[in-house]
Amino acid sequence: MKSSNFFAVDIGNSWYKVLASDSGQLSEYQMPNAIALFDEEFYEMPYDEEDVELEENLIVEVRSPAVMNKRDIFYTGRSAARQRNVSLTSVNNQKVDELRTYILLFSITAYHALLNNQDATDIVYEIDQLAVSLPTTQYKGKKELLKERLLGTHTVILHKVPGVPEPKEVCVKLNIKDVIVGAEGACAYLGLTRDQETLGIKDDDLVKDSVKGVLIGDLGGDSVDFVGIKNNKPVASVEGEHFGINQFLDIIIQKVSKNELYKFDSRSELEEKLAAGPSEWYVEPFAGVRKDISKYITPQLTSMAIKYLELFDKVRSNSNEIKGASRYIAVGGAAKLAQKQIHEAAVKWSEKGRPINLDFPENLEKLNVLGLMVLAKMNHLKKQQQEEMTDLAATRG
C-alpha cells in the first residue's frame, strides 16, 4: 500500500479535516466550511505577491458533473471567511445535495495536489481510495449517492495563484478511483481502536468494553452523531440528533456585534479564539480598545454542554442494545471546546442520580478523520486481496 494515494475527509459543518497519504507520506489540513462567490470587480490586488499565502487566497472553479458543470468561481475556506458575502452552513443541511460539499472537497484536494507539485500549472492527481464521512442521520439514505458523485474525473481551476505567471491559473485534474463513505462517530471508534500503520487493534481494553456496550457522542457543528458499539460493531438502534455548536456560536457573534460593536468574519474566526483558551477571549473593536467577551461565551458553552448530556441520556435510555454501556466517550471539535463545561454539567447530572461519566480521549477532535484514513486503507487492502484471489483462480482455471 506504500505506493497508493489515500485521501480522508471529515466533512464537518464547521471545518473540513483532511488526512492525505501519498505513497506513505502524510499531510494534514483543515479548512473552514465557508464559500463566497468571487467577483473580479471587487478583487483586491496584493501589494506584494510574495507575502500572499495560497491558503488565504484559494479561488477555485470546479468543472464536474457533481456540481452540474457550473462555471461559477468561488473563494473557499479561509479566503471565503473574510468576504462580506460568505456563505456558511444552514441548520439541518443535507451534505450530499449541496454544491458547497463538492466545491470545498475538490478545492482542498486541488490545494494538496498543488502543494506537492509547486512548479506545475497542469497537474493530474490520482486518488486510489477516498474516504469521506456523513452524519448518522444522513448516512444510510445518502451514502451511495455521495459515492457516485465523487467517483471519476473532476477538474479544478485555481485562479490568482501567487507566484504563477499570467493568467495565474493552475489546472488540477482529479482522478478518484474508489470511494468509501463512513458514518461520523463510527469512524471515531475506528480512530480510537485501530493503528494507522498496521490497521490492527491498538486498544484492547476498549474493544473488551464493547462487549457490554460503548456509546460515543460526536459533537460537531450542526449535528451530534451518537454511535453505539456492541461487540466491536455499530448497533442499528442508535442514531444522531440535529444539534451542534453552530447555533451557540451564532448567538455569541450576535451578542458581541450588538454590545461590543465587533463583527466576526465567520464562525471559524470565533472557534479559533475559543480553541486558544480564555486568555484570548477578547476583541478589539477599535485600535487599543480591548473588550472581554467571556461573559457571552461561557453561558453558551454551558447551555450546549447541558443539552449534550440530555441527548446522551436520551439515547442510552432509548436503545435496548446499549443500556448498561460500560463506556461513554465524547469526541468532536465542539466537545473539546466545551470540555470544561461538559465536566461541570456531568457533576450536576450525577447529583440527580443519573451519572454520565464521560471519557475525553486524546485527539478527540481528529478521531473521525483518523478513522476515515483507517477505513480507506482497510477497503483498499480488501480490494487488493480480492483481486489477487481472482487472478489466482484465473491462473488455476
Secondary structure, 3 states (H helix, E strand, C coil): CCCCEEEEEEECCCEEEEEEEECCEEEEEEEECCEEECCHHHCCCCCCHHHCCHHHHCEEEEECHHHCCCCCEEEECHHHHCCCCCECCCCCCCHHHCHHHHHHHHHHHHHHHHHCCCCCCEEEEEECEEEEEECHHHHHHHHHHHHHHHCEEEEEEEECCCCCCCCCCEEEEEEECCEEEEECCHHHHHHHHECCCCCCECCHHHHHHCCCCEEEEEECCCCEEEEEEECCEECCCCCCECCCCHHHHHHHHHHHHHHHCCCCCCHHHHHHHHHHCHHHCEEEEECCEEEECHHHHHHHHHHHHHHHHHHHHHHHHHCCCCCCCCEEEEECHHHHHCHHHHHHHHHHHHHCCCCCCEECCCCCCCHHHHHHHHHHHHHHHHHHHHHHHHHHHHHHC
